[in-house]
């Protein structure tokens, strides 16, 4: 399935360590160290606690009752996801008549990965057939 692991915001989730925690030991180790640095895990906690607490991503296209994001927790939906999927009924922000919007443009400037996601959405928009 094309774009199966591309999030609504354009992030490529295929190789994301946080998504790979349950089945990739190296990804779990990297993520656990970062979670400890962020204060989300105690020094003695590791992969089993991450899985028990559901602190890994199942993809934003999956079951929303277990959705997790660094920007929020399972009880709050990502603002970009909520706008794109819930409010507008789209699969990707690039399908929106308002693309690129201020929210997405600002978000894309936060770090390299977000900028790459934005560029991916632009490419998806440009490759889409015109109706």
N, C-alpha and C positions, 0 to 999 in steps of 0.2 A: 504494500500500500504506500503510495507516494506521500511524503510528508507526514508519515505516521508519528514520528517523534518530534515534529516541529510544533511548538506551543503556539497558541493564538497570537502571542506577542512576537513570535519569530525565533525564540530561543531554540537551539537544536539540543534536544534532551537525550539523544542517543548515547552519547558518551559521558553524560553528567555523573560525577561521582555520587551525588546525593540520590540519584535515581538507582544507581547500581549497588547501593549498600547491601541489600539482602543477598546478592549472588556474586559479589566481587570483593574478595578480602582486602585487596589493595585500596579500592575505592572506600571501603568501610573504614580502614585505618586512617586514610587522608581526611575523610569527613569527620570522624570522631575527634581527631586532633584539632580540627577547625572549630567544631562544636565546643570543645573544652576551652579553646582560646576565646570564644565568644561568650563563655559563661553559661552555655546551655546544657553542658554536662559537667558533672563533678569530676575531679582528676581520676578517681577510681572507676568511673563509668566508661562503657565502651559500646560495641556493636549491639549486644543483647539489649541494653537499655534503649538505644536508638530505635530498634525494631519494636520493642515493647511499647514505647511511647509514640510510635508512628512518625518518627522524625525523619522520614525519608520520603522522597517524592514518588508518587505513583503516576505522575503525568497529569496535566491539567485537563486532559480530555477524559480522564477516568472518573471513578467514583468520587463525587465531591464531598461525601461524608468523611473521606480520609485524605482529602487534598491538603498538602503541606507546602508552604513556601517560606523562604527566609524573611520575606517581608510581612508575613502574618502567621497566624496559626490556623489550625483546622476549622476553627469556628468562624473565620473571616475569609471571604473570597478575595483574591487578588483583584484590585480595581480594574486593571486592563482586561482580565478574564471576564469579570462581571459585565463590563461595558460591551466587549466584543461578542461574547457568547450568550450571556443571559439577557442583556437588554436589546441587542441588535440581531441575535440569531445567526451570527456569522461563525465561520470556522477559524478565520485568520483576520487580523486587523487590516491586512492588505486588501481585503474584499470590501472594506467600508468606503462609502462615498466621502467621508470626512478624513480619509487617510491622506497624508499624515496629520494627526491631530496634535495639539499642544502637549497633552499628557504623554503620548508616545515619543514625541520629539524630545521632551525634557528627560524622560526616562532613558532614552538612547544615549544621552550624554553622560550618564552616571559612571559607566565603565566600558571597557573594550568589548566584553561579551554582549552588552546591551546594544552597543553600536553595531556589532556584527549582526545581531538579531534584526535591527532596524533595516540594515542593508539587505538582509535576506528577504524581508517583507517587500522592500522596493523591487527586488528582482522578481519575486512572485507576482507582484502587481503587473510589472512590465511584461511578464511571460503569459499572463492570463489572456485568453481570447476576448476580444472586444465584443460586447453584445450589441 
